[in-house]
Amino acid sequence: MNFPLKNLSGREQKPRKNGLTMVMDKGMGMDSVKDFLSIAAPYIDFVKLGFGTAAVTPNLREKIALYQDANVPVYFGGTLFEAFLIRNQFDDYLQVIKDYNLQFVEVSDGSITIPHLEKCGYIEKLAKHVTVLSEVGSKDATNIMPPYKWIELMQAELAAGSQYVIAEAREAGNVGIYRDSGEVRQGLVQEILTKLPAERILWEAPQKAQQVYFLQLLGANVNLGNIAPTEVLPLESMRLGLRGDTFHLFLNTEGKTF
């Protein structure tokens, strides 16, 4: 903080287990990454190299090193995992993870159909080597799961070894836990929270209105993902109550934190 402001939210500092911000890098160049990290590194907990972009990113090792040197873990998008899997190359994928010295992986089935027991088996195998984040929900907007199914899948994946379960939304925020308009499926979210601990869920929330919803629902230390690089500081400002959308959220009538 550059200024001695009182009565801000109780924001956890890095390294943290709650209040995570996951950023999606969809193809930033090296200079852009350096500039980005120069101002945003303290507020980023993970960077995901979106979908399959890691396969076509020049200077991939150097780019990963930039993030890791700034104490920002990197992982490949779950679509890349699925691309290896559908080609029967799971062992090759594991070798790639080791070769690039990644400490995190994302396991998803948003683009292909994987029997859930088999998906949990991959989570269990990968969890022996790295920290696993697994994604629940389809990228197909017509595939709408009932709340009990979301809960069942998330619980099973945590039990299989996932550190966090990711609630699918895509980079646009218009599927999964959202309607195609971007509106939050509030009943679904609230039902999930009756059965799963909020600190183990990372909600993909690329749109500002979605971020505000979760900050209002769960507080400054909610886990949010698929954040655009240009939105990291605006989101951190909202987490602290330093943007109009959340200005009064963390203050009581006497100007003190709740």
N, C-alpha and C positions, 0 to 999 in steps of 0.2 A: 504493500500500500504506500502510495506517495504522500498521502495526507492523513492526519490524525483524526479520522472520523470515528465517532463512538456509535454504539448500538447497531453494528452490522450483524448480519446473520452469523451463526456459529459455523463458518466454513472450515472444513478440514483441510489441512495442508498436505502436500506430497511428502513422503509416500503415503498414500491413503488407500483404504479399502472401500470407502463410501464416497459418494459425490464425484464419481468418475466421469471424465469427459473423453469420449472416443471420437477422434477426428477421422473423416474419410479423405484420403489423398487420392484423387482420381487422375493424377498425372502431372503433379508439379515438377518443375525443373529444379536443378540443384541450387541455383541462386535463389529461387523462390522459397525453397525449403530453408535455406540459411536465413533469409529475411524473416520468414514465418517463425522460426524457432527463436530468433533474437528477441521477439516480443511475447511469444505465446507459450514457450516451453514450460513455465511454472504452472500452467493451467491445463496441460494436456497429460492424460494418463496412458493413452494408447493412440497409435495411428494405424489405421487399416489401409493398406494399399488396395483400393476398391476393386471388387469383382476379380477379373483376370489380368489387371493392368501390370502386375508384377512380371508376367511372362514377356511383356513387350517393352518394359522400361529400360532404356539405356543406362549404363552405369549403376545397375541395381545394387551391387555390393556397396558402392560408395554412398549411395543414397541412404541405404539402411544404416550405414555407419554414422552418417550425420545425425540421424534420429537417436541412435543408441548412445552416441557420445554426449548428447544433450539429456540423457536419462529419460528418454521417451521410447518405450517398447514399440516394436513394429510387428504386425502380423499380416499375412495375406488374406484377401477376401475369401469368404466361404465358397464362392463360385469356382475359384481355382481348385479348392479341395474336391469339389464335385466333378470338375473337368478331368482330374486325375482318376477319380474313382470310376467314372463311367467308362474309362478306357482300361480298367483293371490294372491301374498303376498306383495302388495305395502305398506299396513299399517304396516306389520311386518318390512319391510325395514326402514320405517320412525322411528319406535321404536328403531331399531338397531342403526341408526344414533344418536338418542338422547341418547341412553344408553352408547354409546362410546364417547359421548361429542364431536362429530365432528361438525365443523363449515362450512364445504364445502362438496358438493356432486357433482358427475358427472352423468349427464343424457345422455344416448346414446341409439342408436338403430342400432348398427353396426352388431349385431348377430341375431336379430329378427326384424320382420316387425311390426312397430307400426304406426297406422294412425297418420299423423303429428299433427292434431288437438288434438288428445289424448296425444301425447308426450308433446305438449305445455301446456296441462292441468296439467300434472305431474310437469313440470317446475314451473308453477304458484303455485301449492300446496306446493312444497318443498321450494320455494323462501320465503314463509311466515315464515319459520323456520331457514333456512341456506342460505349461498351463493351458487348459482348454477353455475356450468360450464357445458355447454351442448355441446355434440359432434355431428358434422355433417359429414356424409360420411359413406360408408359401408366398412366392412372388407372383402367383397367379391370382388376380383379383376376384376370380369367380370361385376360388377354393376357400370358402368361409368355414372355419372350424368353430364348433360350439365351445363355450368357455371350459366345460369339463375336460375337453380334449386338450386344450392348451395346458391346463393344470396337470393333467396326467403325463403329457410329454415332458413338460418342464421338470416335474418331480423326478421322473425316470432319468433324465439327463444329468441332473445334479447328483443323483445317486450313483450314476455311472462314472462320475469323476469331473464333470464340468465345474469350474470355479464360479462362472457366471452363466446364466442363460440370457440370450439376447432375444427380445421381442421384435420380430421382423416388421419392417416398414418400407424397405428399399430406400434408395437415396432420395426419392421424391416425397416419401411420407404419405403414400396413398394406397397402401395395401396392409394386410396383417391386422395390426391393432388400430388401424385407421380405415375410415371409409374412403371411397375414391375421391371425395372432396377434400380430404385431409383432416376431416373431423375425427376426434378421438372416439373410439367405441368404448365409452365410459363404463357401461355395464360390464363389458369383458374385462377391462383393466381392474375394476374394483372387485370382481369375482376372483380373478387371479390372486389378488392381494389378500384374500381371505385364507388362502392355502399356502402361499409361498412368501418367504421373507423378502421385503423390498430390497434389502441390501445385496441380494443374490441375483437381482434382475437388472439388466441393462436395456433401457427403453430406447429404441431408435426414434429420434425426434428431430428430423432435419428442419422443420418449420418452426418459426418463432412461437406461434400460437400453441403448438404442441409442447414446446419447452415450458412455456408459461403454465400450461395445464399441470404438468408433472411437478413443477416447483410449488404450485399452489396446493397440490394434493399431498406431496411427500416431503417438501421442504428443500432447503438449499443443497442438501447432500444426497439428492437423488442421482442415480447413474443414468447418463444420457449419451446416446451414440449417433453416428452418422452426422456429426456436426461439420459443417463446411469450414475450411481454414479461416475464412474471413469472418466467421461468426463466433470464434472462440472468445475473444474479448467481450463482445456484446453479451454472450451467454454468461461469462464470469461476472459481468456487471449485474446481470439479472439475479444471479445466485446471491449476490451481496446486497441486493436491494438498491442498486444504483442505476436503475433504468425505470422509466415510468410504469412499465407493466408490473413491476414487483416493488415499487417504491415504498409502499406501506405494508408490504407483506410480513416483514420481520420486525415491525415496530408495534408496540401496544399504544394505548391512548396517551401514555406519559412519555412516549418517545424512547422506550426501552425495548430490548429484545424480549421475545417470549421465552 
